[in-house]
């Protein structure tokens, strides 16, 4: 069986910046209140005319160019999203069409904020099985479309953006003595807690969550999931060069990572400060920025860890391009 690797990454964010002071003019809140509780300072909001497929196309196009591949080389396109308005054709198919990818399998995947890591694992499985040679994996969200702008507990969090990865087969597997570029996934869900993070009402969906319950779950349950993802890759948390979690809330991220025995020089993604919570887009967006800034070296192991509606989670150790 072939191995897998992330060949390249790309990211895209809308031009409009929404500050905490802007939000203070919309709801009863303040810059100090938002920073203290979430760590967020700014977030990006797409134009009314921009779609999830548009955001995904911009990020995927950059990843494709960085990988040095032609559109015809892509066999599979998977787009993770929970905020897309379009049901059919899929947003993945729209991205494929916009990029000139001629005949790839293309489908959307909805696993909430855990969507990108779930899609990355699914694409990796397809590559290992020989069903695809090169795959585009995208996380794209327009959360502003599903935000209740009168609810200060959620409108201060959400934002828009996209990140993408090219996943390619390599001519060796883990048995050849080299680590796989995408480690085994640790994933699952707890449907009994599905109501803690939700996006319901088909005709006018609005994001809602039980913030304190989610915080308790993340800080009590997720550390063990993170350790298991490392174990499945044959590593300890102290071996990681970096960690990229779902960028839900800076306070939540810091509380989670304090429970892991990370190396002192491990790079921790804190993109939530400038990008807000972009759901399924947050992990690839943050990872692409770390790689672009060369904060992690090529081949370095980084833990990706996502969680969200469902209540679902997915995480794996990847080697950076």
C-alpha positions as CSV (number, residue, x, y, z in Angstrom):
1,X,0.0,0.0,0.0
2,X,1.3,3.5,-0.7
3,X,2.0,6.0,2.0
4,X,0.6,9.4,2.2
5,X,1.8,12.9,2.7
6,X,0.5,16.5,2.7
7,X,2.2,17.9,-0.4
8,X,1.1,21.5,0.0
9,X,-1.2,23.8,1.9
10,X,-3.2,26.9,1.0
11,X,-5.5,29.4,2.9
12,X,-7.8,32.2,2.1
13,X,-9.7,34.8,4.2
14,X,-12.1,37.5,3.2
15,X,-10.9,41.1,3.1
16,X,-13.4,42.6,5.6
17,X,-12.1,42.7,9.1
18,X,-14.6,42.8,12.0
19,X,-13.1,44.1,15.2
20,X,-14.3,43.8,18.8
21,X,-15.1,47.5,18.8
22,X,-17.3,47.0,15.7
23,X,-19.2,44.3,17.6
24,X,-19.6,46.6,20.6
25,X,-21.6,48.8,18.3
26,X,-23.9,45.9,17.4
27,X,-24.6,44.1,20.7
28,X,-24.0,44.8,24.4
29,X,-20.3,43.9,24.7
30,X,-16.8,45.4,24.7
31,X,-13.3,44.7,23.5
32,X,-12.2,43.9,27.0
33,X,-15.1,41.4,27.6
34,X,-14.4,39.6,24.3
35,X,-10.7,39.4,24.9
36,X,-11.0,38.2,28.4
37,X,-13.5,35.4,27.6
38,X,-12.3,34.3,24.1
39,X,-8.9,35.8,23.3
40,X,-10.3,37.0,19.9
41,X,-9.3,40.4,18.7
42,X,-10.5,40.4,15.0
43,X,-12.3,38.1,12.6
44,X,-12.9,38.1,8.8
45,X,-16.4,38.3,7.3
46,X,-17.2,37.4,3.7
47,X,-19.1,39.6,1.3
48,X,-22.8,38.8,0.7
49,X,-21.9,37.6,-2.8
50,X,-19.1,35.2,-1.6
51,X,-20.0,31.6,-1.1
52,X,-18.4,28.7,0.7
53,X,-17.4,27.3,-2.7
54,X,-15.7,30.7,-3.5
55,X,-13.7,30.6,-0.3
56,X,-12.8,27.0,-0.8
57,X,-11.7,27.6,-4.4
58,X,-9.3,30.4,-3.4
59,X,-7.7,28.2,-0.7
60,X,-7.6,25.1,-2.9
61,X,-6.1,26.9,-5.9
62,X,-3.2,28.1,-3.7
63,X,-2.6,24.6,-2.4
64,X,-2.7,23.1,-5.9
65,X,-0.2,25.7,-7.2
66,X,2.1,25.2,-4.2
67,X,2.1,21.4,-4.9
68,X,3.1,22.0,-8.6
69,X,0.2,19.9,-9.9
70,X,-2.1,20.3,-12.8
71,X,-5.9,20.2,-12.2
72,X,-6.1,17.0,-14.1
73,X,-3.8,15.3,-11.6
74,X,-6.5,15.5,-8.8
75,X,-8.6,12.4,-8.4
76,X,-10.6,13.3,-5.4
77,X,-12.0,16.6,-3.9
78,X,-13.4,16.5,-0.4
79,X,-14.8,19.8,1.1
80,X,-15.7,19.9,4.8
81,X,-18.4,22.5,5.8
82,X,-21.4,22.9,7.9
83,X,-22.5,26.4,6.8
84,X,-22.9,25.9,3.0
85,X,-26.2,26.9,1.6
86,X,-25.8,24.7,-1.5
87,X,-26.8,21.1,-1.2
88,X,-26.5,20.0,-4.8
89,X,-24.3,20.2,-6.8
90,X,-21.9,19.8,-3.9
91,X,-19.5,22.6,-3.0
92,X,-16.6,20.3,-3.7
93,X,-17.9,19.8,-7.2
94,X,-18.2,23.6,-7.6
95,X,-14.6,23.9,-6.5
96,X,-13.5,21.2,-9.0
97,X,-15.3,23.0,-11.8
98,X,-13.8,26.4,-10.9
99,X,-10.3,25.0,-10.8
100,X,-10.7,23.0,-14.1
101,X,-10.4,19.6,-12.4
102,X,-12.0,17.4,-15.1
103,X,-13.3,14.1,-13.6
104,X,-12.5,13.8,-9.9
105,X,-14.8,12.3,-7.3
106,X,-16.1,15.3,-5.4
107,X,-18.2,15.4,-2.3
108,X,-19.0,17.5,0.8
109,X,-18.5,16.3,4.3
110,X,-20.4,17.7,7.3
111,X,-18.8,16.9,10.7
112,X,-19.1,20.3,12.2
113,X,-15.8,21.8,13.5
114,X,-14.2,18.4,13.3
115,X,-14.9,18.3,9.5
116,X,-11.4,19.0,8.1
117,X,-9.6,16.4,10.2
118,X,-12.3,13.9,9.3
119,X,-12.0,14.7,5.6
120,X,-8.2,14.5,5.8
121,X,-8.4,11.0,7.3
122,X,-11.0,9.9,4.7
123,X,-8.9,11.2,1.8
124,X,-5.8,9.6,3.3
125,X,-7.7,6.2,3.4
126,X,-8.6,6.6,-0.2
127,X,-5.1,7.3,-1.2
128,X,-3.7,4.4,0.8
129,X,-6.3,2.1,-0.8
130,X,-5.2,3.2,-4.3
131,X,-8.6,4.9,-5.1
132,X,-6.8,8.2,-5.6
133,X,-3.3,9.4,-6.3
134,X,-3.7,13.1,-5.4
135,X,-6.6,14.5,-3.4
136,X,-7.7,18.1,-2.5
137,X,-9.0,18.3,1.1
138,X,-10.7,21.6,2.0
139,X,-12.2,23.1,5.0
140,X,-14.4,26.1,4.1
141,X,-17.0,28.0,6.1
142,X,-19.1,31.1,5.9
143,X,-20.3,31.1,9.5
144,X,-21.5,34.7,9.1
145,X,-24.5,33.2,7.2
146,X,-25.6,31.2,10.2
147,X,-24.7,33.7,13.0
148,X,-27.3,35.3,15.2
149,X,-25.9,38.8,15.3
150,X,-28.1,39.7,18.3
151,X,-26.6,36.9,20.5
152,X,-23.4,38.3,22.1
153,X,-22.3,34.8,23.3
154,X,-21.9,33.5,19.8
155,X,-21.6,36.4,17.4
156,X,-18.3,37.4,18.9
157,X,-16.8,34.0,18.0
158,X,-17.7,33.2,14.5
159,X,-16.0,34.1,11.2
160,X,-15.4,33.0,7.6
161,X,-12.4,31.5,5.8
162,X,-10.9,28.4,4.2
163,X,-7.9,26.2,4.2
164,X,-6.9,23.4,1.9
165,X,-4.3,20.6,1.7
166,X,-3.1,18.5,-1.3
167,X,-2.8,14.9,-0.1
168,X,-0.6,12.7,-2.3
169,X,0.5,9.1,-2.5
170,X,4.2,8.3,-1.9
171,X,6.0,5.2,-3.1
172,X,6.6,3.8,0.3
173,X,4.6,2.8,3.3
174,X,5.4,2.9,7.0
175,X,6.9,-0.6,6.7
176,X,9.7,0.9,4.5
177,X,11.2,2.6,7.6
178,X,9.8,6.1,7.1
179,X,6.8,7.5,9.0
180,X,3.6,8.1,7.1
181,X,2.9,11.7,6.4
182,X,-0.6,11.4,7.7
183,X,-0.8,9.4,10.9
184,X,-3.7,7.1,11.9
185,X,-6.8,9.0,12.9
186,X,-8.3,9.0,16.4
187,X,-11.9,9.9,15.8
188,X,-15.4,9.4,17.1
189,X,-18.6,11.0,18.4
190,X,-20.9,11.2,21.4
191,X,-24.4,11.6,20.1
192,X,-25.8,11.8,23.6
193,X,-24.1,15.3,23.8
194,X,-25.0,16.3,20.3
195,X,-27.1,19.2,21.4
196,X,-24.1,21.0,23.0
197,X,-23.1,22.4,19.6
198,X,-25.8,22.7,17.1
199,X,-26.9,24.4,13.8
200,X,-30.5,23.6,13.3
201,X,-33.7,24.9,11.6
202,X,-33.4,24.1,7.9
203,X,-34.9,27.3,6.5
204,X,-33.0,29.9,8.7
205,X,-30.2,28.0,10.5
206,X,-28.5,29.7,13.4
207,X,-25.5,28.5,15.3
208,X,-25.9,27.8,19.0
209,X,-23.9,26.1,21.7
210,X,-23.8,25.4,25.4
211,X,-20.5,27.2,25.9
212,X,-19.7,26.1,29.5
213,X,-20.6,22.4,28.8
214,X,-18.4,22.4,25.7
215,X,-15.5,24.0,27.7
216,X,-15.8,21.3,30.4
217,X,-15.9,18.5,27.7
218,X,-12.9,19.8,25.9
219,X,-10.8,20.2,29.0
220,X,-11.8,16.9,30.6
221,X,-12.2,14.5,27.6
222,X,-10.0,15.9,24.8
223,X,-6.5,15.5,26.4
224,X,-6.9,11.7,26.4
225,X,-8.0,11.8,22.8
226,X,-4.9,13.9,21.9
227,X,-2.6,11.4,23.7
228,X,-4.2,8.5,21.8
229,X,-3.7,10.2,18.5
230,X,0.0,10.6,19.3
231,X,0.2,7.0,20.4
232,X,-1.3,5.8,17.2
233,X,1.5,7.7,15.4
234,X,4.1,6.2,17.6
235,X,4.9,9.5,19.3
236,X,4.6,11.1,22.7
237,X,3.2,14.7,23.1
238,X,6.8,15.8,23.9
239,X,7.9,14.7,20.5
240,X,5.6,17.1,18.7
241,X,7.0,20.1,16.9
242,X,3.6,21.8,17.1
243,X,-0.1,21.5,17.9
244,X,-3.0,22.9,15.8
245,X,-6.3,22.5,17.5
246,X,-9.7,23.7,16.3
247,X,-9.6,27.5,16.9
248,X,-12.7,27.7,19.0
249,X,-11.6,29.9,21.9
250,X,-8.1,30.8,23.0
251,X,-8.9,30.2,26.7
252,X,-10.2,26.7,25.8
253,X,-7.1,25.9,23.7
254,X,-4.7,27.0,26.5
255,X,-6.6,25.1,29.1
256,X,-6.5,21.9,27.0
257,X,-2.8,22.2,26.1
258,X,-1.7,22.8,29.7
259,X,-2.7,19.2,30.3
260,X,-0.3,17.7,27.7
261,X,3.4,17.2,28.3
262,X,4.5,19.2,25.3
263,X,8.1,20.2,24.5
264,X,8.9,23.8,25.6
265,X,9.6,24.8,22.1
266,X,6.5,23.3,20.6
267,X,4.6,25.7,18.3
268,X,1.0,26.3,19.4
269,X,-1.4,27.7,16.8
270,X,-3.3,30.7,18.2
271,X,-4.9,31.9,14.9
272,X,-8.2,32.3,16.7
273,X,-6.9,35.7,18.0
274,X,-6.9,37.2,14.5
275,X,-9.3,34.9,12.6
276,X,-12.0,33.9,15.1
277,X,-13.8,30.6,15.0
278,X,-14.1,29.4,11.4
279,X,-15.4,25.9,12.3
280,X,-14.1,23.3,9.8
281,X,-11.8,25.8,8.2
282,X,-9.9,26.6,11.4
283,X,-7.4,23.8,11.5
284,X,-6.2,24.0,7.9
285,X,-6.2,27.8,8.0
286,X,-4.0,27.8,11.1
287,X,-1.7,25.0,9.8
288,X,-1.2,26.7,6.5
289,X,-0.2,30.0,8.2
290,X,2.3,28.2,10.4
291,X,3.9,26.5,7.4
292,X,3.8,29.7,5.4
293,X,5.6,31.6,8.2
294,X,8.1,28.7,8.5
295,X,7.3,28.3,12.2
296,X,7.5,24.5,11.7
297,X,10.1,22.7,9.7
298,X,9.3,20.5,6.7
299,X,8.7,17.0,7.9
300,X,8.1,18.1,11.5
301,X,5.3,16.2,13.3
302,X,2.3,18.3,14.2
303,X,-0.8,17.2,16.0
304,X,-4.1,18.3,14.4
305,X,-7.0,18.1,16.8
306,X,-10.6,19.1,16.1
307,X,-13.9,18.9,17.9
308,X,-17.4,20.2,17.5
309,X,-21.0,19.5,16.6
310,X,-22.1,15.9,16.9
311,X,-20.5,15.9,19.5
312,X,-17.6,14.8,17.3
313,X,-13.8,14.8,17.3
314,X,-11.0,13.8,15.0
315,X,-7.2,14.1,15.3
316,X,-4.0,12.9,13.7
317,X,-0.3,13.6,13.6
318,X,0.9,14.9,10.2
319,X,4.3,15.7,8.8
320,X,4.5,19.3,7.5
321,X,5.2,20.0,3.9
